[in-house]
Amino acid sequence: MQLYGLKTCDTTRKALKTLREAGLEVAYIDVRADIIPERELSRFLRAFGDAMLNKRSTTWRGLSDTDRALDAATLIKKHPTVMKRPVIQTDTDVYLGWNAEVQKAILG
């Protein structure tokens, strides 16, 4: 299982801690320090589309109109902190966020 997020994101930290405490092996990818592989980013965008963009974030609010007009893939590559997180990838599925529905799907 891979978890894509930010070290400074409370939700990412909670998800990572909960998954590891449940005994799951989780590879953590910091989207600011590590580039999301193109193949994975494309998969995430196919699954979630523009929902991948955190339009309530400080990063989004600080973007120029030019940057906001970019497609989601380009925008996430240029400003990784605008990505909604965490994105959790299992062998068979991909999840966005860390709400009760995602937790139930992963943890049972």
N, C-alpha and C positions, 0 to 999 in steps of 0.2 A: 504494500500500500504506500502511495506517495501523498504527501500533504504539501500543497503549495500555499505559501502565505508570507507574512512579514514577522520578523522577530518582535517588532514593537506593537503588533496587533493583539489586543486582549483576547479576541475571539479565536484567533489562530493558536495562541498559547493554551487556551482552555481546551480546544479540540485536541491538540497534540498531547497534552497531559492526560486527558480522559482516555484517549485511544491507547496510549502506552500503559496506563494503569489497568486497562481491560486486557492487557497481555498481547496486544496486537503489535506487530513489527511495522514501524512507520518510518519511511525515509522522508526527511524534512527538506524541502527546497525553499529557500528564501528568495522570493521573486525579485528583490532588489539586488541581491548579491550574485545570484545565479540566474542566468538567462533561461527562460522557459523554452524548451526545445520547440521548434516550429511545428513539428508533428503533433505534439501535445497541445499547444496553444490552438491549433486548428481544430483538434478534437473537442476541446472545451468550448470553443466558439460555436461549433456545430450543435453542441448539446444545449448551450445556454444563450447564445446570441448576445444581444446588447445587455442582457441581465448581468453579464460579466463586468460591466462598468458600474462602479460605485458612484452614482451621480449625486450622492449626498456628502461625499468626502471633501475634505479640505483641498485635496489635490484637484478634484474636478472643478471646484469653485474658483480655483486660481488659474485655470487654463484659459488661454486666449480662445476667441471664437474660431480661429484657424485650427488650433489643436482639437477643439471639440468637434470640428467637422471631419476629422480623420476617421477612417474605418477603425473598428474596435481593435483589430490585431495590431495595426500600426500604433495606435494610441497606447495600448498596453506595453508594447515594446519600448516606446519612447518614455512613458511614465508608468512604470510597473505598479506604483502605489495607487493608481486609479482602479486596479483590478479588485473586484469584490472577492472576499476571502473568508475562510479558506476554500480551496478547491481540493477535494479529496478524490483520489483515483484508486480504485481497487482493480483486481484482475478483470472484473466484468463490468463495472459501473463507474460513473463519475458523478460527484455531488458538489453542489455549490452552497457554501454557508455552513452554519453549525446550529441549526434549529432542531426542534424536537423530532421532526420528520426524518431529517438526515441521521440523527443519533439513533433513532429506532431502526432505520434501514441498515445501518452499519453494525450497531451493537446488539440489535434484537430486542 
